[in-house]
Amino acid sequence: MPLTAGIVGLPNVGKSTLFNAITNSQVEAANYPFATIDPNVGVVEVPDARVDELVKIFKPKRTIYTTFEFTDIAGLVRGASKGEGLGNKFLANIRETDAICEVVRCFENSDITHVDGSVDPIRDIETINIELVFADLDTVEKRIGKIEKKAQTGDKEAKFEMEILTSIKATLEQEKPIRSMEFSKEEMAVVRQYMFLTLKPLIYVANLGEEDIKNPEANPHFLKVQAYAANEGCKVVPICAQIESELSGLDPEDRVMFMEDLGIEESGLDKLIHEAYRLLGLKTFFTVGADEVRAWTFKDGMTAPEMAGIIHTDFQKGFIRAETYSYDDLMTYHTELACREAGKVRQEGKAYVGQDGDIMFFKFNV
């Protein structure tokens, strides 16, 4: 399931430095606007201690963690919705992502220029968010212009769509995101087809200086972002992109020592990856054995046949049942055999809705 979070923000806020850390790859990170023109896509493993525990039990020949994609999108500027600073291209790149990670600069550094001349995270947030609102408003107004006459003639589908778009237009004109609205299942089916930017789930990434990462609450910029995000119902992940970039180049042992020296237990990147995973309603199931221990991503609410289809379409087409037990039960009983003897291994059918941490063996016939 290749789901992608787009990393966005104003120029020179640390987006490309963060992306380098996420992927441990070296995309261009220069101290001037538009250093990143084409979106860079990186795949990162989702940290999961459960995989490590499963490896200890099954001792497989290979281990595969589930993955997540991040796209580094070039810096937006004021007027992007009208094409300023290659804005149309950047907005189109955001439209292709499933979620938005909005990087906000919360550090002072006279050596790194700011497009507006000073550090003000709320101003930066509002600059980006209003451009996304304007882009969605443009989409809505163009669509209303196409269906208005048809709706007025009594066409039921056009009238239904017109009512939804009119409501969305009113929200956007108040400079509020579409994600703040509530829709019925039928309404959402109409809304989704437009790939609205402000409908996408959003995380704020507060990029701090090294001196603030141990205690983000001591940074007044971070506190402002935290309050702003809370008002929107969004999460904030504090990171220091520069530190994360340095961490990503270390081997595991040195990485742990470096983090201990900094006084942090979990890297900001791990927090961001987990938060993006949660934001999109993603969960993990496992397949285990002597050959392979593997983590698989699935969407919350998926049934057993749909989960089987993630591995191979034939598994879904010919699904018979899923032999299932939980990771927690395995940790309690220590072996698969002990789980069976304790009656913890279940035979689940087509109606079973998967749970995070399920260990599954699919039986199928094509």
C-alpha positions in Angstrom: 0.0 0.0 0.0 2.1 2.9 -1.2 0.7 5.8 0.9 2.6 9.1 0.8 2.9 12.1 3.1 4.1 15.3 1.4 6.6 17.4 3.2 5.7 21.1 2.6 6.7 24.4 4.0 8.2 27.8 3.0 11.7 27.9 1.5 14.6 27.4 3.9 12.6 25.9 6.8 14.4 22.6 6.8 12.3 20.4 4.5 15.1 19.0 2.4 17.3 18.5 5.5 14.4 16.6 7.1 13.9 14.5 3.9 17.6 13.7 3.8 17.3 12.3 7.3 14.2 10.3 6.6 15.6 8.6 3.6 19.3 8.9 4.5 19.7 10.1 0.9 21.3 13.4 -0.2 18.8 15.5 -2.2 19.9 19.0 -2.7 19.5 21.1 0.4 20.6 24.6 -0.5 20.2 28.0 1.3 18.0 29.6 -1.3 14.4 29.3 -2.5 13.4 26.6 -5.0 16.5 24.5 -4.4 14.1 21.5 -4.7 12.2 21.8 -8.0 11.0 18.3 -8.7 9.5 16.2 -5.8 11.8 13.7 -4.3 10.2 10.5 -3.1 11.8 8.4 -0.4 10.7 5.2 1.2 11.4 4.7 4.9 10.9 1.7 7.1 8.3 2.1 9.9 10.1 1.4 13.2 8.4 -1.5 15.0 9.8 -3.2 18.0 7.3 -6.0 17.5 9.2 -7.1 14.4 12.4 -7.4 16.4 10.6 -9.6 19.0 9.2 -11.8 16.2 12.6 -12.3 14.7 13.9 -13.5 18.1 11.2 -16.2 18.2 11.1 -17.4 14.6 14.8 -16.7 13.6 13.9 -16.2 9.9 16.2 -16.1 6.9 15.1 -12.5 6.2 13.2 -9.7 7.9 11.0 -7.1 6.1 9.6 -4.1 7.9 6.6 -2.2 6.5 7.3 1.0 4.7 6.0 4.5 4.2 6.6 7.1 1.5 7.6 10.7 2.1 7.6 13.2 -0.8 9.8 16.3 -0.4 7.9 19.1 -2.2 9.6 22.4 -3.2 8.9 25.4 -1.0 5.7 27.3 -1.3 5.5 31.1 -1.3 2.8 33.7 -1.0 0.8 33.7 -4.2 1.5 30.0 -5.0 -2.2 29.5 -5.7 -1.9 32.0 -8.5 1.3 30.5 -9.9 3.9 32.5 -8.0 7.2 30.7 -7.5 6.3 27.7 -9.6 3.3 27.4 -7.2 1.0 25.5 -9.6 3.5 22.7 -10.0 4.1 22.5 -6.3 0.4 22.4 -5.5 -0.1 19.7 -8.0 2.6 17.6 -6.3 0.8 18.1 -2.9 -2.5 17.0 -4.5 -0.9 13.6 -5.3 -0.1 12.9 -1.6 -2.3 11.3 1.1 -1.3 13.5 3.9 0.6 16.7 4.5 3.6 17.2 6.9 3.9 21.0 7.2 7.4 21.9 8.4 7.5 25.1 10.4 10.7 26.9 11.3 11.0 27.4 15.1 14.7 28.2 15.3 16.7 31.4 15.0 19.8 31.4 12.8 21.1 34.5 11.1 23.1 32.4 8.6 19.9 30.9 7.2 17.8 33.4 5.4 14.0 33.6 5.8 11.9 34.6 2.8 10.0 37.1 5.0 13.0 38.4 6.8 12.2 37.0 10.3 11.1 33.9 12.1 7.3 33.8 12.8 5.9 30.3 12.7 2.2 31.4 12.8 2.7 33.8 9.9 4.4 31.0 8.0 1.6 28.5 8.7 -1.0 31.0 7.7 0.9 31.8 4.5 0.9 28.1 3.4 -2.6 27.3 4.6 -4.2 30.3 2.9 -2.6 29.2 -0.4 -4.0 25.8 0.0 -7.5 27.3 0.8 -7.3 29.6 -2.3 -6.3 26.6 -4.5 -9.3 24.6 -3.3 -11.6 27.6 -3.7 -10.5 28.0 -7.3 -11.3 24.3 -7.9 -14.8 24.7 -6.3 -15.6 27.9 -8.2 -14.6 26.3 -11.6 -16.8 23.2 -10.9 -19.8 25.3 -9.7 -19.5 27.3 -13.0 -19.8 24.0 -14.9 -22.8 22.4 -13.1 -24.8 25.4 -12.0 -27.2 25.5 -14.9 -27.7 21.8 -14.9 -28.5 21.9 -11.1 -31.1 24.7 -11.7 -32.9 22.5 -14.3 -33.6 19.9 -11.5 -30.9 17.3 -12.3 -30.7 15.4 -9.0 -27.0 14.5 -9.1 -26.0 18.0 -10.2 -28.2 19.6 -7.5 -26.7 17.3 -4.8 -23.2 18.2 -5.9 -24.1 21.8 -6.1 -25.3 21.8 -2.5 -22.1 20.2 -1.3 -19.9 22.6 -3.2 -21.8 25.7 -2.1 -21.3 24.6 1.5 -17.6 24.0 0.9 -17.2 27.4 -0.8 -18.7 29.1 2.2 -16.2 27.3 4.5 -13.2 28.2 2.3 -14.3 31.8 2.1 -14.0 31.9 5.9 -10.4 30.7 5.3 -11.2 27.4 7.0 -10.0 24.0 5.7 -12.4 21.5 4.2 -11.2 18.9 6.8 -13.0 21.0 9.5 -16.3 20.1 7.9 -18.4 16.9 8.4 -19.8 14.9 5.5 -22.1 11.9 5.1 -20.8 8.9 3.4 -22.7 9.9 0.2 -21.3 13.4 0.3 -17.8 12.3 0.9 -18.0 10.1 -2.2 -18.5 13.3 -4.2 -16.0 15.4 -2.2 -13.1 12.9 -2.6 -13.1 13.0 -6.4 -11.7 16.6 -6.3 -8.5 15.7 -4.3 -8.9 18.9 -2.3 -5.7 20.0 -0.6 -7.3 21.2 2.7 -9.2 17.9 3.0 -6.0 16.0 3.5 -5.0 15.2 7.1 -2.2 17.4 8.3 0.7 17.2 10.8 2.7 20.2 11.8 6.5 19.5 12.1 8.1 22.1 14.4 11.8 22.3 13.3 13.7 23.4 16.4 17.3 24.3 17.2 19.6 21.7 18.8 19.4 23.5 22.2 15.6 23.1 22.3 15.1 19.5 21.3 15.3 18.1 24.8 12.7 20.5 26.1 10.6 21.8 23.2 8.2 23.6 25.6 11.0 26.0 26.5 10.8 27.4 22.9 8.2 30.1 22.6 7.8 29.5 18.8 7.0 25.8 19.5 4.3 26.8 22.1 2.6 29.1 19.5 2.6 26.3 16.9 1.3 23.8 19.5 -1.6 26.1 20.5 -2.5 26.8 16.8 -2.5 23.1 16.0 -4.6 22.3 19.0 -7.2 24.8 17.8 -7.3 23.0 14.4 -7.4 19.5 15.9 -3.9 18.7 14.4 -0.8 17.2 16.0 2.6 18.8 16.3 5.9 16.7 16.1 8.9 18.6 17.5 12.2 17.7 15.7 15.6 19.2 15.0 16.1 18.4 11.3 19.8 18.9 11.5 20.2 16.5 14.4 18.0 14.0 12.6 20.2 14.3 9.5 23.3 13.5 11.6 21.6 10.6 13.4 20.6 9.0 10.1 24.2 8.7 9.1 25.2 6.7 12.2 25.2 3.0 12.8 22.7 1.7 15.3 25.1 1.7 18.3 26.5 5.2 17.7 22.9 6.4 17.1 21.8 5.2 20.5 24.8 6.8 22.2 24.2 10.1 20.4 20.6 10.1 21.5 21.6 9.3 25.1 24.0 12.3 25.0 21.2 14.5 23.8 18.8 13.1 26.5 16.2 11.8 24.1 14.6 8.3 24.0 13.0 8.4 20.6 14.1 10.3 17.5 11.9 13.0 16.1 11.8 11.1 12.8 10.4 7.9 14.5 7.8 10.1 16.1 6.9 11.7 12.7 6.7 8.3 10.9 4.4 6.8 13.6 2.3 9.9 13.7 1.9 9.9 9.9 1.0 6.2 10.0 -1.6 6.9 12.7 -3.0 10.0 10.9 -3.8 7.9 7.8 -5.5 5.2 9.8 -2.9 2.6 9.1 -2.2 -0.6 11.0 0.1 -3.5 10.8 -0.3 -7.3 10.5 2.5 -9.8 10.4 3.3 -13.0 8.5 5.9 -15.2 10.2 7.9 -18.3 9.6 11.4 -19.7 9.3 11.8 -18.2 5.9 10.5 -14.7 6.6 9.1 -12.4 9.2 7.3 -9.5 7.5 5.2 -6.5 8.5 2.3 -5.4 6.2 0.4 -2.2 6.2 -3.4 -2.2 6.0 -6.1 0.4 6.4 -8.2 0.4 9.5 -11.5 -1.5 8.8 -10.1 -3.9 6.2 -11.5 -7.4 6.1 -9.4 -10.6 6.1 -9.7 -11.1 2.3 -8.7 -7.5 1.7 -5.7 -7.9 3.9 -4.8 -11.1 2.0 -5.0 -9.1 -1.2 -2.2 -6.9 0.0 0.1 -9.8 -0.2 -1.2 -11.1 -3.6 -4.4 -10.6 -5.5 -4.8 -14.4 -5.8 -5.0 -14.6 -2.0 -8.0 -12.4 -2.1 -9.7 -14.0 -5.0 -9.4 -17.5 -3.6 -9.7 -16.6 0.1 -10.9 -19.5 2.2 -9.9 -18.4 5.8 -7.2 -16.7 7.8 -5.5 -18.6 10.6 -5.0 -15.7 13.1 -3.6 -15.0 16.5 -2.4 -11.8 18.2 1.1 -10.5 18.8 0.2 -9.9 22.4 -0.8 -13.6 22.9 2.4 -14.7 21.3 4.4 -12.6 23.8 2.3 -14.1 26.6 2.7 -17.8 25.5 6.1 -17.4 23.8 5.6 -19.9 21.0 3.0 -20.5 18.3 2.4 -24.0 19.6 1.7 -22.7 23.1 -0.8 -20.3 21.6 -2.6 -23.2 19.8 -2.7 -25.2 23.0 -4.2 -22.2 24.8 -6.9 -21.9 22.2 -5.6 -18.5 21.0 -5.2 -19.4 17.3 -8.5 -18.6 15.5 -9.9 -19.5 12.1 -11.3 -16.2 10.7 -13.6 -15.9 7.7 -14.4 -13.3 5.1 -16.2 -11.0 7.5 -13.3 -10.7 9.9 -12.0 -7.1 10.4 -8.3 -7.1 10.9 -6.7 -5.8 14.1 -3.4 -4.1 14.6 -0.8 -6.8 15.6 -2.6 -9.7 14.0 -0.3 -12.6 13.0 -2.0 -14.2 10.0 -1.6 -17.3 7.7 -4.0 -17.1 4.7 -5.5 -20.2 3.2 -6.8 -19.8 -0.4 -7.6 -21.7 -3.5 -7.5 -20.2 -7.0 
